[in-house]
Every structure is written in structure tokens, then in C-alpha cells.
Amino acid sequence: MNNLKPKLQNQNYERSVLCALMSIEDSYIHVSDIIAEADFYNSQNQLIFRVVKSLFESRQPVDVTTVHDELMRTKQLMSAGGDSHLASVLDAPGTLQNLVYYAQRIKQLSVQRHVKSVLEIGHADINDSDEDIEFKVGNIVSGLLQVTDDNSDRNQGPKSISLSIEGFLNHQQNLIKGVLPTSQKTGFFDLDIMAPIQNGNLVILAARPGMGKTTLAMNTLANIVKGHRVLNSDGKVVSQKAGVIFSLEMTELEITQKFIAADAGVDLKRMKSGEMNEDEWASVQKTIVMINDNYPLFIDDEPSVTYQYMRSHLLKMKSKGCDIGVVVIDYLQIMGGRDSNNMTNSVGMITGNLKALAKEFECPIILLSQLNRDAEKRPNKRPVNSDLRDSGAIEQDADIIIFVYRDEVYNENSEQKGVAEITVGKNRHGSIGTVRLGFEGMLSRFSNFINNYDDDGYQ
């Protein structure tokens, strides 16, 4: 049995790349988006590469003489191995033909070293009994995800606008043909018209407690999932996309109860108290049959989860062939990974990461958020953007901001009982304003306020 461990570095590759960079004019442009200084294992080679990069970016000639002089000027020649190391680098087989391949191999070895380091640190942490196991696992997952982020091919740098022309023309032709950009069907027609939710959108859904923001988010998620669920003539699933809810406050059972009550149209309180009649039980059974037919709704009720936790579990689902259609997070202010000493920056980091997550999985992410108490102090308690906690950071990353307001929460004798005002406070791609929905609290659901639409949402 061979017990020799593979060497996660190759000095021949490193010297060959550096030789080519100092021997072939403008060769740096071929590797600039492949490797960085830290990818070199040898610290002397790191210094030489740093100087090569600096000379190239300052538009100075790059050859062994200019590199040598720059190392001398910055008093780093001896740290870079001196004249003898530079001579050994120049003896390596550096050609343009093998430059890119060698650079890619250096990068691969660098990634392997990074992964090994994360796992070794994780191994040491696991053996330390002083910290919480979930925290340890989160650190390991976060470290490994950082490797994938740093080496993802998603960011190819700036692209010429000429590369976008084909997509632009296809888009315009579709508009001429009446084919509009596909948006997610929330099931609420007026809201879909005012603020259509697109894949890749980060949608903030905010309200004061008791307004029904969790209910509206769940209704929206359920409607989007149903919109993606295609059955054949035999009632078998042909295609579907999953809805995922990360519920940091409510339990899996509570989420399940709310979903079944809304879908079956039964009183949630009667369900929770075990007082449903035969007709209600029959409706619940129909919903259960639908759920048991591989219904793609997934619930995670772990408290204080982080962005890294969510991303790792969504990636795991995707790796198993599960296409993500929509994600709901309930709610922002109790997510893990926040810094209590700098809430604005940490909230901004979370919302920025979630926006990137929506783009990565090409689906909308609906992020629930609390409002501060400022609205309670005003005669008109309808929420505005500034009522969002840490509003600046949230507004910057959100594509759409939606507020829920029900007058009956504040006014016992309100003439608007059973009515919710849904205000679009920000819409990156459209208009803002207010639409109305019906609210059926006992059934845990919202409904279209004006019932003069057909099944496709047209008047």
C-alpha cells in the first residue's frame, strides 16, 4: 500500500509560469484571471509574481531586468531568493503554449491546499469540546463555501457590450411578439401587475407584528409552487419547482398547519383545537393527498440560521436534482451572523449575500422584516421605507419592498375589516403604489380583493 501523500505544490509549474511572464511580452494577460499571488506555494515566487503584476499594471516593461531592479528598489531581492533564485526561474521551460495550462495547475493545487487547511482547522475544532457543535460545523461549511466563491467561474469580469447584443435583440423580438418577461405568479393579480416578481429578485416583505406578513409570504410561496407544478392527463407530475421556507420563529408544525388551513380552506383555530367537522376533515384530507404526491414544499425551522447555512442546504437540494423556484426567510432580524455592535453593516452584508443567492439560484427570495416603532407614533400608521429597521442597508439591496397594513389592527371599529393594504414602497423595475387584498385570518390566507378576474388574472 502506498502511504505517500500527494504533494500539493509543484515548483516546476511555478518557475515555468514566472519564466514565461518575464520572457514573453504581455504574457501576463493570459493568466491574470487565473492565478493570484497567494496561489503560489513558494513565498519567493509570490514576491516575484507580485512585482510582475505591479510592473504590468503600471504599464512598465516586464522582464528579468525590470523585475530584478524593482526587487532591489523595494529591498526585497534577498526575500525573493536573490540572483540565484531568479536564475533558476529563467532556466525553467517557460513558453506561451504551456503557460495557461501551468497556471491552471497552480490554481488547482492552491484550491486543494485551501480545502485541506479548512478541513484541518475543522478537525481541530471538532476535537475541542469548548464550543457549540453547530457553530463548529458552520465554520467548516463557511470555509469550504469560501473556496467555491473564490474560485467560481460566475464572475468573468467586465464584458464587451457587443456580447449583449444578441440577448438584447432576442428580448426585443419577444416584446414585439407579445412575449413578456416571465414573472412569478403570486396568485394576487393586482400585485402581479404593479410589481411582478422576477427570478433573481430579493423581495422584502415587511410589517408590524400581527399584520399577517408570514401568512402573505406563505400564500405567495404556495401560489408560486402551484404555478410551476405541471401535471399530465393522468394527474402525474411532469415538472415542478420547489418552494423552501426557512422559518426562524415558527415551528415546522405551525408552518404545516398554516399551509394546510389555507389550502383546504378550514378554520386554523378549529384545526389546532381538534374541533374540525367532517367536511373540514375531508378538505384537509385532499390537501394531504396532494402533499403526499411529492409536493415540493420544504420547511427548515432551525433558529438563527446563517446565509452560509441556507446556501449550503440549497446547494445540497440542487445537487440532488431539486430545482428551486422560490425561497422565503422568516425573518431578517433573527438571522444568525449579525454583529450587534454594527447592525447596519451586518444587515447590509446579509441582504447583499441573499441578493447574490437569488441570482445564483435564479429564483426570487422573499425576506421578511420587522418594522421599527416609528409608525406607532404617527396618526397615520401606514408604513413607509424609513420604518424598516436598518432601512438604508435593506433598501440598497432590495428589488422590491412590500408593506402589509390592516387598519382593523389599530382601529376596532374600522370600516376596512377583512381588507389589507399592500403597499409597494420600492420597485426597481416598475411602479410603486398600493393594492388591496382580502384577509381571511381564520383561514390563514389572503385573497384577491376584486373578484372580477378569470383564472389567468385578466379582467
KOLVEXFI-797350 format. One record per residue (C-alpha): residue number from 1; residue in three letters; z negated, y negated, x negated. Coordinates in steps of 0.2 Angstrom, whole numbers. Each point is the difference from the previous one (the first is absolute). Layout:
N
 fidren drenba    pz    py    px
    NUM    ala     Z     Y     X
...
This chain:
459
 fidren drenba    pz    py    px
      1    met     0     0     0
      2    asn     5   -17    -7
      3    asn   -15   -12     1
      4    leu     8   -14    -9
      5    lys     0   -16    11
      6    pro    16   -10     2
      7    lys     0   -16   -10
      8    leu     2   -14    12
      9    gln     8   -12   -13
     10    asn    16     1   -11
     11    gln     1   -11   -15
     12    asn    18     4    -3
     13    tyr     4    -7    17
     14    glu   -10   -15    -3
     15    arg     7    -4   -17
     16    ser    18     4     6
     17    val    -2   -13    14
     18    leu    -7   -13   -11
     19    cys    14     3   -13
     20    ala    13    -3    13
     21    leu    -8   -16     6
     22    met     0    -7   -17
     23    ser    17     6    -5
     24    ile    11    -2    16
     25    glu     3   -17     7
     26    asp    -7    -3    17
     27    ser    -5    18     2
     28    tyr   -17    -6     7
     29    ile     8    -3    17
     30    his     4    19     2
     31    val   -19     4    -1
     32    ser    -9   -15     7
     33    asp    -2     7    17
     34    ile    -5    17    -7
     35    ile   -14    -2   -12
     36    ala   -14   -12    -4
     37    glu   -10    -2   -16
     38    ala   -14    11     7
     39    asp    12    14     2
     40    phe     0     3   -19
     41    tyr   -13    11    -6
     42    asn    -1    -6   -18
     43    ser    -9   -17    -1
     44    gln    11    -5   -14
     45    asn    16     3    10
     46    gln    -8   -10    14
     47    leu    -1   -15   -11
     48    ile    18     1    -6
     49    phe     6     2    18
     50    arg   -10   -15     5
     51    val     8   -11   -13
     52    val    18     7     5
     53    lys    -4    -5    18
     54    ser    -6   -17    -5
     55    leu    15    -4   -11
     56    phe    12     6    13
     57    glu    -8   -10    14
     58    ser     0   -16   -11
     59    arg    19     3    -3
     60    gln    -3     3   -19
     61    pro    10    13   -10
     62    val    -9    17     0
     63    asp     2    10   -16
     64    val   -12     7   -13
     65    thr     0   -17   -10
     66    thr    -5   -10    15
     67    val   -13    13     6
     68    his    -7     1   -18
     69    asp    -1   -19    -1
     70    glu    -9    -2    17
     71    leu   -12    13    -4
     72    met    -4    -9   -16
     73    arg    -1   -17     9
     74    thr   -13     7    12
     75    lys    -9    10   -13
     76    gln     3    16     8
     77    leu    11     9   -13
     78    met   -14    11    -7
     79    ser    -5     4    18
     80    ala    17     6     3
     81    gly     0    12   -15
     82    gly     7   -12   -13
     83    asp    17     1    -8
     84    ser    -1    19    -2
     85    his    -2     3    19
     86    leu    15   -12     3
     87    ala    10    10   -12
     88    ser    -4    16     8
     89    val     5    -7    17
     90    leu    17    -5    -7
     91    asp     3    18    -7
     92    ala    -1     7    18
     93    pro    16     4     9
     94    gly     2   -15    11
     95    thr    16    -1    10
     96    leu     5    -8    16
     97    gln     5    17     7
     98    asn   -17     7    -1
     99    leu   -10   -16     3
    100    val    -2     1    19
    101    tyr    -4    19    -1
    102    tyr   -14    -3   -13
    103    ala    -7   -14     9
    104    gln    -1    10    16
    105    arg    -9    14   -10
    106    ile   -12   -12    -7
    107    lys    -4    -6    18
    108    gln    -3    17     7
    109    leu   -12     4   -14
    110    ser    -9   -16     3
    111    val    -2     5    19
    112    gln    -6    17    -5
    113    arg   -13    -8   -12
    114    his    -5   -12    14
    115    val    -2    15    13
    116    lys   -10    10   -13
    117    ser   -12   -15    -3
    118    val    -3    -3    19
    119    leu    -4    19     2
    120    glu   -11     0   -15
    121    ile   -10   -15     6
    122    gly    -1     8    17
    123    his    -6    17    -7
    124    ala   -14   -10    -9
    125    asp    -4    -9    16
    126    ile    -1    16    10
    127    asn   -13     7   -12
    128    asp   -10   -16     2
    129    ser   -12     3    15
    130    asp    -5   -18     1
    131    glu    14    -7    11
    132    asp     7     4    17
    133    ile    13    14     0
    134    glu    11   -10    12
    135    phe     0   -15   -12
    136    lys     4    12   -15
    137    val    15     8     9
    138    gly     6   -17     6
    139    asn     0    -6   -18
    140    ile    10    15    -6
    141    val    13    -2    15
    142    ser     1   -19    -4
    143    gly     3     3   -18
    144    leu    14    13     3
    145    leu     8   -11    13
    146    gln     0   -14   -13
    147    val    11    11   -11
    148    thr    12     2    14
    149    asp     0   -19     4
    150    asp     3    -4   -18
    151    asn    14    12    -2
    152    ser     8    -1    18
    153    asp    19    -3     0
    154    arg    -2   -11    16
    155    asn     0   -16   -10
    156    gln    16    -2    -9
    157    gly    -2   -18    -4
    158    pro    11   -14     7
    159    lys    17     5     6
    160    ser    16   -10     2
    161    ile     3    -7    17
    162    ser    18     8    -1
    163    leu    -9    17     2
    164    ser    -7    -6    17
    165    ile    17    -4     7
    166    glu     4    17     7
    167    gly   -16     1     9
    168    phe     2   -18     7
    169    leu    18     4     7
    170    asn    -6    16     8
    171    his   -14   -10     8
    172    gln    11   -13     7
    173    gln    13    13     6
    174    asn   -15     9    10
    175    leu    -5   -17     7
    176    ile    18    -3     6
    177    lys     0    17     8
    178    gly   -16    -4     9
    179    val   -10    12   -11
    180    leu   -16    -9    -3
    181    pro   -13     4   -14
    182    thr   -10    14     5
    183    ser   -18    -5     5
    184    gln   -15    11     5
    185    lys    -2     2    19
    186    thr   -18    -5     3
    187    gly     2     4    19
    188    phe    -4   -19     4
    189    phe    16    -8     4
    190    asp    -4   -18    -1
    191    leu    -9     3   -17
    192    asp    15     9    -6
    193    ile    12   -14     4
    194    met   -11   -14    -7
    195    ala    -6     9   -16
    196    pro    10    17    -3
    197    ile    -9    10   -13
    198    gln    11     6   -14
    199    asn    -3    14   -13
    200    gly    -8    -7   -15
    201    asn   -10   -13    10
    202    leu   -19    -3    -2
    203    val    -6    -5    17
    204    ile   -17    -7     2
    205    leu    -8     3    17
    206    ala   -16   -11     2
    207    ala   -13    -4    13
    208    arg   -18    -3     3
    209    pro   -10    15     4
    210    gly     2     7    18
    211    met    18    -6     2
    212    gly     8    17    -2
    213    lys     9    -1   -17
    214    thr    -3    18    -4
    215    thr     7     5    17
    216    leu    15   -11    -2
    217    ala     3     7   -17
    218    met    -2    18     6
    219    asn    12    -3    15
    220    thr    13    -7   -12
    221    leu    -2    14   -12
    222    ala     2    13    14
    223    asn    15    -9     7
    224    ile     9    -1   -17
    225    val    -3    19    -3
    226    lys     7     4    18
    227    gly    15   -11    -4
    228    his     4    11   -16
    229    arg    -4    16     9
    230    val    17     8     5
    231    leu     0    16    10
    232    asn    15    12     4
    233    ser     5     6    18
    234    asp   -13    14    -3
    235    gly   -14   -12    -3
    236    lys    -1     5   -19
    237    val    -3   -14   -13
    238    val    16    -5    -9
    239    ser    -6   -14   -10
    240    gln   -16   -10    -1
    241    lys   -10   -12   -11
    242    ala   -19     0    -2
    243    gly   -12   -13     5
    244    val   -16    -1   -11
    245    ile   -16    -9     4
    246    phe   -13    -4   -13
    247    ser   -15    -3    11
    248    leu   -14    -7   -11
    249    glu   -12    -4    15
    250    met     4    12    14
    251    thr    -2    19    -2
    252    glu    14    13     2
    253    leu    -7     5    17
    254    glu     0   -18     6
    255    ile    18    -3    -5
    256    thr     5    16     8
    257    gln    -9    -4    16
    258    lys     8   -17     1
    259    phe    18     7    -4
    260    ile    -2    14    14
    261    ala    -7   -13    13
    262    ala    14   -12    -3
    263    asp    14    13     0
    264    ala    -7    10    15
    265    gly    -5   -15    10
    266    val   -18     5     3
    267    asp   -16   -10     0
    268    leu    -8     0   -18
    269    lys   -17    -1     6
    270    arg     2    14    12
    271    met     7    11   -14
    272    lys   -14    -4   -12
    273    ser   -13     4    14
    274    gly     8    16     5
    275    glu     3    -6    18
    276    met    19     2     1
    277    asn     7     7    16
    278    glu    13    14     1
    279    asp    15   -12     0
    280    glu    -6    -9   -15
    281    trp    -3    17    -9
    282    ala    18     4     4
    283    ser     6   -16    -7
    284    val   -10     3   -16
    285    gln     6    18    -1
    286    lys    18    -7    -1
    287    thr    -4   -11   -14
    288    ile    -8    14    -9
    289    val    15    11     2
    290    met    11   -14    -8
    291    ile   -13    -2   -14
    292    asn     0    18    -4
    293    asp    19     0    -1
    294    asn     0    -7   -18
    295    tyr    -4   -18     6
    296    pro     1   -10   -16
    297    leu   -15   -11     2
    298    phe   -13     1   -15
    299    ile   -17    -7     0
    300    asp   -11    -4   -16
    301    asp   -17    -6     4
    302    glu    -7    -1   -17
    303    pro   -10   -16    -2
    304    ser     3   -14   -13
    305    val    16     8    -6
    306    thr    11    -9   -13
    307    tyr    18    -4    -2
    308    gln     1    14   -13
    309    tyr    -7    12    11
    310    met    12    -4    14
    311    arg    15     0   -11
    312    ser    -5    17    -8
    313    his    -2     8    17
    314    leu    16    -7     7
    315    leu    10     6   -16
    316    lys    -8    17     3
    317    met     6     0    18
    318    lys    18    -6    -6
    319    ser     0    14   -13
    320    lys    -2    13    14
    321    gly    15    -7     9
    322    cys    -9   -11    12
    323    asp    10   -16     4
    324    ile   -12   -15     3
    325    gly     5   -11    14
    326    val   -15   -12     2
    327    val   -18    -2    -8
    328    val   -15    -9     9
    329    ile   -15    -5   -10
    330    asp   -16    -4     9
    331    tyr    -5   -12    -7
    332    leu     2   -11   -16
    333    gln   -18    -7    -2
    334    ile    -8    17    -2
    335    met    13     7   -12
    336    gly    -6     6   -17
    337    gly     5    -9   -16
    338    arg    -6   -17     5
    339    asp    -9   -11   -12
    340    ser   -14    -9     9
    341    asn    -1   -13   -14
    342    asn    18    -5     3
    343    met     5     5    17
    344    thr    16   -11     1
    345    asn     8     8   -15
    346    ser    -5    18     4
    347    val     6    -2    18
    348    gly    16    -7    -7
    349    met     2    15   -12
    350    ile    -3    12    15
    351    thr    13    -9    11
    352    gly    13    -1   -14
    353    asn    -2    19    -4
    354    leu     2     4    19
    355    lys    15   -11     1
    356    ala     7    10   -15
    357    leu    -5    16     9
    358    ala    10    -4    15
    359    lys    15    -3   -10
    360    glu    -2    16   -10
    361    phe    -2    11    16
    362    glu    13   -11     9
    363    cys   -11    -1    16
    364    pro   -11   -13     8
    365    ile   -18    -1    -5
    366    ile   -11    -8    14
    367    leu   -16    -6    -8
    368    leu   -14    -5    11
    369    ser   -11   -15    -4
    370    gln   -15    -9     6
    371    leu    -1   -18     4
    372    asn   -13   -12    -6
    373    arg   -12    -9    12
    374    asp     9   -17     0
    375    ala     9     4    17
    376    glu   -17     3     8
    377    lys    -5   -18    -3
    378    arg    16    -7     8
    379    pro     2    -4    19
    380    asn    17     9    -2
    381    lys    -5    16    -8
    382    arg    18     6    -2
    383    pro     2     6   -18
    384    val    11    -9   -13
    385    asn     5     5   -18
    386    ser   -14    -9    -8
    387    asp   -12    11    10
    388    leu     5    15   -11
    389    arg   -14     4   -13
    390    asp     8    -4   -17
    391    ser    15    -7    10
    392    gly     9    -6   -15
    393    ala     2    17    -9
    394    ile     4     9    17
    395    glu    13   -13     5
    396    gln     9     1   -16
    397    asp     4    18     1
    398    ala     2     3    19
    399    asp    17     1     8
    400    ile    -7    -2    17
    401    ile   -18    -6     6
    402    ile    -4     5    18
    403    phe   -16    -6     9
    404    val    -8     8    15
    405    tyr    -9   -11    13
    406    arg    -7     5    17
    407    asp    -8   -15     9
    408    glu   -11    12    11
    409    val   -10     4   -16
    410    tyr    -7   -18     0
    411    asn     2    -5    18
    412    glu    -8    12    13
    413    asn     9    -9    14
    414    ser    17    -1    -9
    415    glu    16     1    11
    416    gln     8     9   -14
    417    lys   -10    17     1
    418    gly    10    14    -6
    419    val    12   -11   -10
    420    ala     1    -2   -19
    421    glu     9   -14    -9
    422    ile     9     7   -15
    423    thr     3   -15   -12
    424    val    12     2   -15
    425    gly    -7   -12   -12
    426    lys    12     4   -14
    427    asn    17     8     0
    428    arg    10     0   -16
    429    his    16     5     8
    430    gly    -1    -8    17
    431    ser    -9   -11    13
    432    ile   -19    -2     4
    433    gly    -8    -2    17
    434    thr   -10     9    13
    435    val     5    15    11
    436    arg   -11     8    13
    437    leu    -5    18     2
    438    gly   -10     9    13
    439    phe   -17     7    -5
    440    glu    -6    16     7
    441    gly   -17     2    -9
    442    met    -6    15     9
    443    leu    16     9    -5
    444    ser     0    -6   -18
    445    arg    17    -8     1
    446    phe    10   -15     2
    447    ser    16    -1    11
    448    asn    15   -11     2
    449    phe    -6   -15    11
    450    ile    17    -3     9
    451    asn     6    17     7
    452    asn    18    -5     3
    453    tyr     7     9   -15
    454    asp    10    16    -1
    455    asp    -4    14   -11
    456    asp     9    -8   -15
    457    gly    -9   -16     2
    458    tyr    13   -11     8
    459    gln    -2   -11    15
